[in-house]
Amino acid sequence: MQKTDKLKIPVQLLVLDALGAVLLGLGLAEWFGGTNLVSGSLRFDNYYVALVVCGALLMLPLIAFVLRAAFGRASREI
């Protein structure tokens, strides 16, 4: 049987990913759904685009961590 190493994801990256997912979802709901979930005092021109971009950027560190771990394991197996 092969021994499998489990990937341990840091809690900070999970929190960033969750916050990014919330911002991304909120931005997409505002953009395409026409909802008014964001308070009027926080709105500016094209604020939904900013929410989508910021949400996606906050999700990138976890994706980079997982890809780096995957490619590191693949190179060790060769």
N, C-alpha and C positions, 0 to 999 in steps of 0.2 A: 504494500500500500504506500501511496505517496503521502508525504507530510505536506499539508497546505498551511502556508503562513497567512494569517488574517491581516488585512489592512486596517491599521488603527488610525482613524480620522480624528484630528484635533477638534475639540469642542468649538474653538474660535472659528474654524472654517465652517462648521455646521451652522453656527449662529449667523455668520455672514451670508451663507447660502439661503437660509430661511428669510432673512431680512430682504435679500435681493429678490427672492421669489415673491414676497409680498409686494414689493415696489413694482416689480415687473407685471404682476397680475393686476395691480391697481392701475398702472399706466395703460395696460391693454384694455381693461374694462372701460376706462375713461375715453380712450381713443376710439375703439370700435363699438363699444356698447352704448356710448352716450350717457353714461351714468354720471351722477354728481356726488361722488363719494368724498372728494377732497373739498375741504372748507373753502368758501369764497375768498377769505383773506389770504390763503396760501396759493391761489391760482395766479398764473401769469400766462403770457402768450405761449402756446405750445408746451405747457407744463407736462402734459402726458408723454411727450417725446422725451423730456428730461427724466421722467419716472422710469420709462422703459430702458433708457440708456444706463442710468444709475443702477437699476436692478440687475441688468445684464453684467455690468462691471463688478458688482458685488458678488455675483455668482462665479466669476472667473477663477478666483484663487482655489476653490475646491476642485474645479475641473482640471486645473493645472496640476494640483497635488495628485489627483488620481491618475492622470496621464503619465506624470513623472514616475509614479510608483509602478505603473503597468509596464512602461518601457524599461525601467530599471530591472524589473523581474525578468522580462523577456531577454534582455542582454545577458543576464546571469545564467540563464538556462542554455544559452548557445555555447 
